[in-house]
Amino acid sequence: MVSTSLWMETEILPEAGALKGDAHCDVAVVGSGIAGLSSAYELSKRGQSVIVIDRQGIASGMTARTSAHLAPLCDDLMSEFRKLRGAENAKLFYESQAAGVDRIEEIQASEKIACDFRRLDGYLFQGHGMPADIIDQELEAVQEVGAPVHRLVGVPLKGCESRHVLRYPRQATFHPLKYLAGVAAVCEANGVRFFANSPVEEVAERDGAVTLRTAQGQITAGHAVIATNASIAERFQLHSKVAPYRTYVLVFAIARGELPDALYWDTEDPYHYVRLQTGPDDHEFVLVGGEDHKSGEANDAEERFARLESWARELIPAVGSVTHRWSGQVLDTIDYAGFIGREPGSERIYLAMGDSGQGLTHGVMGAMLNSSLILGEDHLWKSVYAPDRKPLAAARNFLRENMTILQNLAEYVTPGEIASLEELKLGEGAILRRGLEKIAAYRDKAGELHLHSASCTHIGCHLHWNSFETCWDCPCHGSIFAPNGQPINAPAVSALRPVQR
């Protein structure tokens, strides 16, 4: 089964063409996921002329690979966030994320967007073999930030009747692409222009404006929002404070009513997460995710899906056949909050970077924050997400995550994965050593070879093959390349260097 999410059947502005020639606007938004489209919505509603530009189709990136939990509490636990950032920032973090959920609810209601939005309970439950004291620690932290929470025993999952649990009222969920389709339609009606399949090759600030250069044209804007999650404007400083992780999602058919409609996630590491999505007739879909690992550090998707399916069938015996499966990439920051606001050293470039596993709420609240800052307003959340903040308390996380770079660069002196191109089977990719050079080699289903340098064009890290998604992953900062060498995920903007056979 190929990697296809439950949401991908919803196309958004498929008629959007590539940028050809030059264009001008008040604000240019790079990236058309939830952060980019939410930015365009907020700015156009406030009278700004906006252009949205994306290297692929509109909303075809990582937002199409979410599990679509709308949970305003820290994905890495509020107790951990409080340790690193303090009680005041923890409270502001929760309030800002909750405001993001409220904003989605408000927009889908006022714009009449049919996207299956609903409020429901969320349950954090004790993982198998995990200590119960983490529930008590989390209860205290959540109460301190002012979020509603109730301590319980048991969730409606088999074998979890005596697990310690926290219930969070007024969490939410929805169909993310149906929502973005509605947002995009409103944006278009407000005069927002969309350009798809137009990779931005350079972002520059000069003479009181920002220019975005593509292969076939250039956008000149008063301000720019880089909503690509991993910034293409900032080269290294902020990227050293984030780490890419890949997560996996399985979808099962289930008879309606077999599982109470709620969000569920456990305290295991990596943790599992579960939610329902409305299906046809008397059936629903159960989304089960987990089995996360650092991007590029494993190529065993089938084993991870097997473990995920085993976990799901044990706890939810009523699930039927698998209908969809996919993986996605999240960008964790070392102190659990995204980098949102004005880019360090810039006057007119704003970032929405580092989803930390909460890309939907980060994307919406980040659009609210950046829009206010662009229009010259101060904002209460600014310090929580400031890109120039120095999270000294997160030094241990910084050192741990950046060990990846040192370990990765050391791979350039190791042998290749194959000794010759003849070893490559159809549809396979592997690293070949040729003298001092490492080559990323892929043989497509027709037998044609695609050979490129195995060096990521961001800062030169060693690429790894991802057989499930059929792409080259960079473990350092999350760049992803198609087999033809073209970048398909930031921060890289340049194609891999071709290599002769």
C-alpha positions as CSV (number, residue, x, y, z in Angstrom):
1,M,0.0,0.0,0.0
2,V,1.5,3.4,-1.1
3,S,1.8,6.3,1.2
4,T,-1.5,8.2,1.0
5,S,-3.2,10.1,3.8
6,L,-6.9,10.1,4.5
7,W,-7.0,13.8,3.5
8,M,-5.3,13.8,0.2
9,E,-8.5,13.2,-1.9
10,T,-9.3,16.9,-1.2
11,E,-7.6,19.0,-3.8
12,I,-7.0,22.7,-3.2
13,L,-6.8,25.1,-6.1
14,P,-5.6,22.6,-8.6
15,E,-5.8,25.3,-11.3
16,A,-3.1,27.4,-9.6
17,G,-0.3,27.9,-12.1
18,A,3.4,28.7,-11.8
19,L,4.8,32.2,-11.4
20,K,5.9,33.5,-14.7
21,G,7.3,37.0,-14.8
22,D,7.4,39.5,-11.9
23,A,4.7,40.3,-9.3
24,H,4.2,42.8,-6.5
25,C,2.3,42.7,-3.2
26,D,2.2,43.9,0.4
27,V,3.0,40.5,1.8
28,A,4.4,37.4,0.1
29,V,3.8,34.1,1.9
30,V,6.2,31.2,1.1
31,G,4.5,27.8,1.8
32,S,0.8,26.9,1.5
33,G,0.2,24.6,4.4
34,I,-1.9,25.6,7.4
35,A,0.7,28.2,8.5
36,G,0.8,29.8,5.0
37,L,-2.9,29.8,4.2
38,S,-3.8,31.0,7.7
39,S,-1.3,33.9,7.2
40,A,-2.8,34.8,3.9
41,Y,-6.3,34.7,5.5
42,E,-5.4,36.9,8.4
43,L,-3.5,39.5,6.3
44,S,-6.0,39.7,3.5
45,K,-8.8,40.2,6.0
46,R,-6.9,43.2,7.3
47,G,-6.6,44.8,3.8
48,Q,-3.2,43.5,2.8
49,S,-2.5,42.4,-0.8
50,V,-1.1,38.9,-0.5
51,I,0.7,36.3,-2.8
52,V,1.1,32.7,-1.7
53,I,3.8,30.7,-3.5
54,D,4.7,27.0,-3.1
55,R,7.2,24.7,-4.6
56,Q,4.5,22.0,-5.1
57,G,0.7,22.0,-5.2
58,I,-1.3,24.2,-2.8
59,A,-1.5,22.5,0.6
60,S,0.2,19.3,-0.7
61,G,3.0,19.3,1.9
62,M,3.2,18.1,5.5
63,T,-0.2,19.6,6.5
64,A,-1.7,16.9,4.2
65,R,0.1,14.3,6.4
66,T,-1.1,15.4,9.8
67,S,-3.3,13.3,12.1
68,A,-5.3,16.5,12.8
69,H,-5.4,16.5,16.6
70,L,-6.2,20.0,17.9
71,A,-4.7,19.8,21.3
72,P,-3.5,23.1,22.8
73,L,-1.3,21.5,25.5
74,C,2.4,20.9,24.9
75,D,3.0,17.9,22.8
76,D,6.1,17.1,25.0
77,L,4.0,17.6,28.2
78,M,3.3,20.8,30.0
79,S,5.5,19.7,32.9
80,E,8.5,19.5,30.6
81,F,7.7,22.8,29.0
82,R,7.5,24.4,32.5
83,K,10.9,23.0,33.4
84,L,12.5,24.7,30.5
85,R,10.6,27.9,30.0
86,G,9.0,28.7,33.4
87,A,5.4,29.0,34.6
88,E,4.7,32.3,32.9
89,N,5.8,31.2,29.4
90,A,4.0,27.9,30.0
91,K,0.7,29.7,30.6
92,L,1.2,31.9,27.5
93,F,2.0,28.9,25.4
94,Y,-1.2,27.1,26.5
95,E,-3.3,30.3,26.0
96,S,-1.9,30.9,22.5
97,Q,-2.4,27.3,21.4
98,A,-5.9,27.3,22.7
99,A,-6.5,30.6,20.9
100,G,-5.4,28.8,17.7
101,V,-8.1,26.1,18.2
102,D,-10.7,28.9,19.0
103,R,-9.7,30.7,15.8
104,I,-10.2,27.5,13.7
105,E,-13.7,27.1,15.3
106,E,-14.5,30.7,14.6
107,I,-13.4,30.7,11.0
108,Q,-15.1,27.5,10.0
109,A,-18.3,28.8,11.5
110,S,-18.2,32.3,10.2
111,E,-17.0,31.3,6.7
112,K,-19.4,28.3,6.6
113,I,-16.6,25.7,5.9
114,A,-17.8,22.1,6.2
115,C,-14.8,20.4,7.6
116,D,-16.1,18.1,10.3
117,F,-14.9,20.4,13.1
118,R,-16.0,19.2,16.6
119,R,-15.1,19.8,20.2
120,L,-14.4,16.6,22.2
121,D,-12.4,15.3,25.2
122,G,-8.8,14.4,25.0
123,Y,-7.3,11.6,27.2
124,L,-3.7,11.3,28.2
125,F,-3.3,7.8,29.6
126,Q,-0.6,5.9,31.3
127,G,1.4,3.9,28.8
128,H,2.1,0.2,29.2
129,G,4.7,-0.3,31.9
130,M,5.1,3.4,32.4
131,P,5.1,5.0,35.9
132,A,1.9,6.7,37.1
133,D,3.7,9.7,38.7
134,I,4.0,11.4,35.3
135,I,0.2,11.8,35.4
136,D,0.5,13.6,38.7
137,Q,3.3,15.8,37.5
138,E,1.3,16.7,34.4
139,L,-1.9,17.3,36.4
140,E,-0.1,19.9,38.5
141,A,1.5,21.7,35.5
142,V,-1.8,21.8,33.5
143,Q,-3.7,23.1,36.5
144,E,-1.1,25.8,36.9
145,V,-1.5,27.1,33.3
146,G,-5.3,27.3,33.8
147,A,-6.4,24.5,31.4
148,P,-9.4,22.4,32.4
149,V,-8.3,18.9,33.5
150,H,-9.7,16.0,35.4
151,R,-7.9,13.0,36.9
152,L,-9.5,9.6,36.2
153,V,-8.7,5.9,36.1
154,G,-9.4,4.1,32.9
155,V,-10.0,4.8,29.2
156,P,-12.3,2.9,26.8
157,L,-9.4,0.9,25.3
158,K,-8.9,-2.8,26.0
159,G,-6.5,-3.5,28.8
160,C,-6.5,0.2,29.9
161,E,-9.3,0.0,32.4
162,S,-7.0,0.6,35.4
163,R,-4.5,3.0,33.7
164,H,-4.1,6.5,35.3
165,V,-5.6,9.1,33.0
166,L,-6.0,12.9,32.6
167,R,-9.1,14.1,30.7
168,Y,-8.9,17.4,28.9
169,P,-12.3,18.9,27.9
170,R,-12.8,21.0,24.8
171,Q,-10.1,19.6,22.7
172,A,-11.0,19.5,19.0
173,T,-10.5,17.8,15.6
174,F,-11.5,18.3,12.0
175,H,-10.7,17.4,8.4
176,P,-7.6,19.6,7.7
177,L,-7.7,19.8,3.9
178,K,-11.5,20.5,3.8
179,Y,-10.8,23.4,6.2
180,L,-7.9,24.7,4.1
181,A,-10.0,24.4,0.9
182,G,-12.5,26.7,2.5
183,V,-9.8,29.1,3.7
184,A,-8.2,29.2,0.3
185,A,-11.5,30.0,-1.4
186,V,-12.1,32.9,1.0
187,C,-8.5,34.1,0.4
188,E,-9.0,34.0,-3.3
189,A,-12.2,36.0,-3.0
190,N,-10.3,38.5,-1.0
191,G,-7.8,38.9,-3.8
192,V,-5.0,36.6,-2.7
193,R,-3.0,35.3,-5.7
194,F,-1.7,31.7,-5.6
195,F,1.3,30.3,-7.5
196,A,2.0,26.6,-7.3
197,N,5.0,24.5,-8.6
198,S,7.2,27.6,-8.2
199,P,10.2,26.8,-6.0
200,V,11.7,29.9,-4.3
201,E,15.4,29.9,-4.9
202,E,16.4,33.0,-3.0
203,V,14.9,35.3,-0.4
204,A,16.6,38.7,0.0
205,E,15.9,41.9,1.9
206,R,17.1,45.1,0.3
207,D,16.0,48.7,-0.3
208,G,13.1,48.5,2.0
209,A,11.5,45.4,0.3
210,V,11.8,41.6,0.2
211,T,12.4,39.8,-3.1
212,L,11.6,36.2,-3.7
213,R,13.4,34.8,-6.8
214,T,12.2,31.8,-8.7
215,A,13.4,30.2,-12.0
216,Q,10.7,32.1,-14.0
217,G,10.0,35.2,-12.1
218,Q,10.4,37.3,-9.0
219,I,8.0,38.6,-6.3
220,T,8.7,42.0,-4.7
221,A,6.9,42.5,-1.4
222,G,6.8,44.9,1.6
223,H,7.1,41.9,3.9
224,A,7.5,38.1,3.6
225,V,6.3,35.2,5.7
226,I,8.4,32.1,5.4
227,A,5.8,29.5,6.3
228,T,7.8,26.4,5.2
229,N,8.3,25.1,8.8
230,A,12.0,24.6,8.2
231,S,13.0,28.1,7.1
232,I,14.6,28.7,3.7
233,A,15.6,32.2,4.7
234,E,17.7,31.5,7.8
235,R,20.6,29.2,6.9
236,F,21.9,27.6,10.1
237,Q,21.5,29.4,13.5
238,L,17.9,28.4,14.0
239,H,18.3,25.1,12.3
240,S,20.7,24.1,15.1
241,K,17.8,24.4,17.5
242,V,15.4,22.0,15.7
243,A,15.4,18.3,14.9
244,P,13.3,16.5,12.3
245,Y,11.4,13.4,13.3
246,R,9.3,11.0,11.2
247,T,6.0,9.7,12.5
248,Y,3.7,7.0,11.1
249,V,-0.1,6.8,10.8
250,L,-2.4,3.8,10.1
251,V,-6.1,4.2,9.3
252,F,-8.6,1.4,10.1
253,A,-12.3,1.1,9.2
254,I,-14.5,0.7,12.3
255,A,-18.2,0.4,12.8
256,R,-19.8,3.6,14.1
257,G,-20.2,3.6,17.9
258,E,-17.5,1.0,18.6
259,L,-15.1,3.7,20.0
260,P,-16.1,6.9,21.8
261,D,-15.3,10.0,19.8
262,A,-12.3,11.5,21.5
263,L,-8.6,12.1,21.2
264,Y,-6.3,9.6,23.0
265,W,-2.5,9.6,23.5
266,D,-0.3,7.7,25.9
267,T,2.8,8.4,27.9
268,E,5.1,6.0,26.1
269,D,8.2,7.2,24.3
270,P,7.6,7.5,21.4
271,Y,3.9,7.8,22.3
272,H,0.9,6.5,20.5
273,Y,-2.1,8.7,19.4
274,V,-5.6,7.8,18.3
275,R,-8.6,9.7,16.9
276,L,-11.8,9.1,14.9
277,Q,-12.8,10.6,11.6
278,T,-16.3,10.5,10.1
279,G,-16.7,7.9,7.4
280,P,-19.5,6.8,5.0
281,D,-22.7,5.2,6.0
282,D,-22.4,3.3,9.3
283,H,-18.6,3.3,9.4
284,E,-15.9,5.6,10.7
285,F,-12.1,5.7,10.4
286,V,-9.7,5.2,13.3
287,L,-6.4,7.0,12.9
288,V,-3.6,5.4,15.0
289,G,-0.1,7.0,15.0
290,G,3.3,6.6,16.5
291,E,6.6,4.7,16.1
292,D,8.5,8.0,15.7
293,H,12.2,8.2,15.0
294,K,14.7,10.9,14.0
295,S,14.4,11.4,10.2
296,G,16.8,9.4,8.2
297,E,17.9,7.3,11.1
298,A,15.7,4.3,10.2
299,N,14.4,2.7,7.0
300,D,12.1,0.1,8.4
301,A,8.6,1.5,7.8
302,E,7.1,-1.9,7.3
303,E,8.2,-3.1,10.7
304,R,7.0,0.1,12.3
305,F,3.6,-0.2,10.7
306,A,3.4,-3.8,11.8
307,R,4.1,-2.8,15.4
308,L,1.5,0.0,15.2
309,E,-1.1,-2.3,13.8
310,S,-0.4,-4.9,16.6
311,W,-0.7,-2.2,19.2
312,A,-4.0,-0.9,17.7
313,R,-5.6,-4.3,17.3
314,E,-4.7,-5.2,20.9
315,L,-6.3,-2.0,22.4
316,I,-9.1,-1.5,19.9
317,P,-10.2,-5.1,18.9
318,A,-13.2,-3.7,16.8
319,V,-10.9,-2.2,14.1
320,G,-11.3,-3.6,10.7
321,S,-9.1,-3.5,7.6
322,V,-6.3,-0.9,7.1
323,T,-7.6,1.7,4.6
324,H,-4.7,4.2,4.5
325,R,-1.2,4.5,5.8
326,W,1.4,7.3,5.5
327,S,4.3,9.0,7.3
328,G,5.0,12.6,7.9
329,Q,7.8,14.8,9.3
330,V,7.6,17.1,12.3
331,L,10.3,19.6,13.3
332,D,10.9,19.6,17.1
333,T,12.4,22.6,18.7
334,I,14.8,22.2,21.7
335,D,12.4,24.1,24.0
336,Y,9.0,22.8,22.6
337,A,7.7,26.1,21.0
338,G,8.1,27.1,17.4
339,F,10.2,30.0,16.2
340,I,7.5,32.5,15.1
341,G,8.1,36.2,14.5
342,R,10.7,38.4,12.8
343,E,13.7,36.6,11.5
344,P,16.9,37.6,13.5
345,G,18.8,40.3,11.6
346,S,15.9,41.1,9.3
347,E,13.3,43.9,9.3
348,R,10.8,42.6,6.9
349,I,11.1,38.8,6.9
350,Y,8.9,36.8,9.3
351,L,9.2,33.1,10.2
352,A,6.8,30.3,11.1
353,M,9.2,27.5,11.9
354,G,9.3,24.4,14.1
355,D,5.9,22.8,14.6
356,S,7.1,20.7,17.5
357,G,4.4,18.1,16.7
358,Q,1.6,20.7,16.9
359,G,1.7,22.1,13.4
360,L,-2.0,22.9,13.1
361,T,-2.3,25.0,16.3
362,H,1.2,26.5,15.7
363,G,0.2,27.4,12.1
364,V,-3.0,29.2,13.0
365,M,-1.8,31.0,16.1
366,G,1.5,31.8,14.3
367,A,-0.5,33.5,11.6
368,M,-2.3,35.6,14.2
369,L,1.0,36.6,15.8
370,N,2.9,37.3,12.6
371,S,0.0,39.3,11.1
372,S,-0.1,41.6,14.1
373,L,3.7,42.1,14.0
374,I,3.8,42.9,10.3
375,L,1.1,45.5,10.8
376,G,3.2,47.2,13.6
377,E,1.3,45.9,16.6
378,D,2.8,44.4,19.7
379,H,1.6,41.0,20.9
380,L,1.4,39.2,24.2
381,W,2.7,35.9,22.7
382,K,5.8,37.5,21.0
383,S,8.4,36.5,23.6
384,V,7.2,32.9,23.9
385,Y,7.9,32.2,20.2
386,A,10.6,34.9,19.5
387,P,13.1,33.5,16.9
388,D,16.0,35.3,18.6
389,R,15.3,33.8,22.1
390,K,18.2,32.0,23.8
391,P,16.8,28.9,25.5
392,L,19.7,28.3,27.9
393,A,17.8,25.8,30.0
394,A,17.4,23.6,26.9
395,A,21.2,23.3,26.5
396,R,21.1,19.5,27.0
397,N,18.5,19.1,24.3
398,F,20.6,21.3,22.0
399,L,23.7,19.1,22.5
400,R,21.8,15.9,22.1
401,E,20.1,16.9,18.9
402,N,23.2,18.4,17.4
403,M,25.2,15.2,17.9
404,T,23.3,14.1,14.8
405,I,25.3,16.4,12.6
406,L,28.6,15.2,13.9
407,Q,27.6,11.5,13.6
408,N,26.1,12.2,10.1
409,L,29.2,13.9,8.7
410,A,31.4,11.0,9.9
411,E,29.5,8.8,7.5
412,Y,31.4,10.3,4.6
413,V,34.4,8.1,5.5
414,T,32.4,4.9,5.8
415,P,31.8,2.3,3.0
416,G,28.8,2.5,0.8
417,E,25.7,0.4,1.2
418,I,26.2,-1.2,-2.1
419,A,29.5,-2.1,-3.9
420,S,28.1,-1.6,-7.5
421,L,25.1,-0.2,-9.3
422,E,24.3,-3.7,-10.5
423,E,23.1,-4.5,-6.9
424,L,20.3,-2.0,-7.1
425,K,16.9,-3.6,-7.8
426,L,13.9,-1.8,-9.4
427,G,12.5,0.8,-7.1
428,E,15.4,0.8,-4.7
429,G,17.8,3.5,-3.5
430,A,21.2,3.1,-1.8
431,I,24.5,4.9,-1.2
432,L,27.4,4.0,-3.4
433,R,31.0,5.0,-2.7
434,R,33.1,6.0,-5.7
435,G,36.5,7.0,-4.6
436,L,36.2,9.9,-2.2
437,E,32.6,10.6,-3.2
438,K,29.3,9.2,-1.9
439,I,26.5,8.8,-4.5
440,A,22.8,8.6,-3.9
441,A,21.7,6.0,-6.4
442,Y,18.1,5.1,-7.3
443,R,16.9,2.7,-10.0
444,D,13.3,3.5,-11.0
445,K,10.6,0.9,-11.8
446,A,11.5,1.2,-15.5
447,G,15.1,0.4,-14.8
448,E,16.5,3.9,-15.3
449,L,19.3,5.0,-12.9
450,H,19.2,8.3,-11.1
451,L,22.6,9.3,-9.7
452,H,23.2,12.3,-7.5
453,S,25.6,13.5,-4.9
454,A,24.7,12.2,-1.5
455,S,25.4,15.6,0.0
456,C,22.4,17.7,1.1
457,T,22.4,21.1,-0.5
458,H,21.5,22.8,2.7
459,I,24.8,22.4,4.7
460,G,26.2,19.2,3.2
461,C,24.9,16.5,5.5
462,H,24.9,12.8,4.3
463,L,21.5,11.7,2.8
464,H,19.7,8.5,3.7
465,W,17.2,6.6,1.5
466,N,13.5,6.4,2.6
467,S,12.1,3.3,0.8
468,F,8.5,3.8,2.0
469,E,8.2,7.5,0.8
470,T,10.6,6.9,-2.1
471,C,12.8,9.9,-1.3
472,W,16.2,11.0,0.2
473,D,16.0,12.2,3.7
474,C,18.5,14.5,5.5
475,P,18.8,13.6,9.2
476,C,20.3,16.9,10.2
477,H,17.6,19.5,9.4
478,G,14.8,17.7,7.6
479,S,15.5,18.4,3.9
480,I,13.8,15.9,1.6
481,F,14.7,15.2,-2.0
482,A,12.8,13.4,-4.8
483,P,14.7,10.6,-6.7
484,N,15.4,13.1,-9.5
485,G,17.3,15.2,-7.0
486,Q,14.7,18.0,-6.7
487,P,14.1,19.3,-3.2
488,I,10.6,18.6,-1.9
489,N,11.0,19.8,1.7
490,A,12.8,22.8,3.3
491,P,15.3,23.9,4.3
492,A,17.1,22.9,1.1
493,V,16.2,25.0,-2.0
494,S,18.8,23.7,-4.5
495,A,18.7,20.4,-6.4
496,L,21.2,17.6,-5.7
497,R,24.2,17.7,-8.0
498,P,23.8,15.1,-10.8
499,V,26.6,12.4,-11.1
500,Q,27.6,10.6,-14.3
501,R,27.4,6.8,-14.4
